[in-house]
Amino acid sequence: MKINKLSVESFRQFYDPQEVKFAAGSKNVTLIIGANGAGKTGIFRAMIYGLYGHQSLQQDDSDSKVHLVNFERLQENTGRPVSAKVSLEFENEGKTYQLVREIAEVMQGEKIQELGEKV
């Protein structure tokens, strides 16, 4: 399997739509570098969620819930559902596939409630 492109919208720290295009052809390595807090783990988390539906990573505190919807969007839309979307385009055995996952949450006061997922 070869991942071609990752797109996210309202996912974790990514407020606006963002896209990562991975190396293609003879360029077979993509490096993702940046300072702490720049979004490297967010990209990894989006890939894991997109491929497997896992919301937590091994490094996460097992006692606290991981929220995938952008917190700023939730605050701006208090009381209304907000969705985070992850789209992965990949190739396998010469065929191209697109996998899309979406999760909705709503903020009520200080609490965030998960409303459900769509694949």
N, C-alpha and C positions, 0 to 999 in steps of 0.2 A: 504494500500500500504506500502511496506517495501523496502527501497532503500538498495541495496547490494553493489554497487560499483560506483564510480565516476572516470572517466578518463578525463584528459585535455591535450591538446597539443597546444603550442604557444598561450595560453589563458592568457591575462592580464600579471601578473608578473611571470607566469609559462612558462619559455622558453622551457625547455625540457619536454617530456611526464611525467606526474605525475599521480598517482593513489591513491585513498582513498578507502579502503575496510571497510565497516561498520559492526558493531557487528552482529553476527548471532547466531542462536540456543538459548541457555539459556542466552547468553550474549546479552542483549537487549538494551544497551545504548552505544553510541559512543560519547566520549568527544573530542572536537577539541580545543586545548589550544595553546597559543603562544604569544610572545611579539607583540607589535604594529608593523604593517608592515610585519608580518610573513606570511600572506596569508589566515587568517581565513575568512575575508570578500570575498576574491577571490574565496574560495571554495563555500561559500554561493551564490555568484553571478553566479558561474558556474552551480550550481544546479537550480537556478531560470531560467537562460537562457536555460539550457537543458530541463527542464520541460515545461516552458511556452513561451520561446522565448523572454522574456523581457530583454532588454539590460541595463536598468537603475533600480536602487533601489530607494526607497523613500528618502533615505539620500542624494542622488546625487543632485547636483546643476541643477535645471531645465533649466538653460540658456546655459549649455554647453553639447556638445555631448560626450557620453561615448563610448570609443573605446575598443573593446574586444580583438583585435589581439595584441600580445606582441610587444611593442614599439621597443625593441632592434632588433627583427626579421624584422620589417618594415624598420628600418634604414639600416640594412645589405642588404636589398633587394630593395632599393629605385628604384621606377619605375616598379617594378614587383609585382604581386599580392601575398599576403601571407594569409594563412587561419589559423584560430583558430578553434579547434575542441573540443566539449564536448560530452562525451558519458556517459549515465546513465543506469545502469542495475538495474531493480527493479522487485519485485514480487507483484502480485495482484491476490487474489483468487486462489492461488496455481499455477499460471502460471508465467513464467519469461519472461520479456520483455527487450529489449534494445532500447533506444531512442538516436539517434545521431543527433546533430546539428553542422553545420559548417558555419562560416561567413568569407568572404574574404574582405580584405582591401588593398589599395595600398597607398604608400607615394610618393607624388610628391612635391619635395622641402620641405617646412615646413607643407604642408597640407596633411591630411589623408582623403581618400575618401573610403566610403563603396561601395563594388562592388555587394554584394548580399549574400543571405543565402541559405543553403541547409539543408533540414530535411530528 
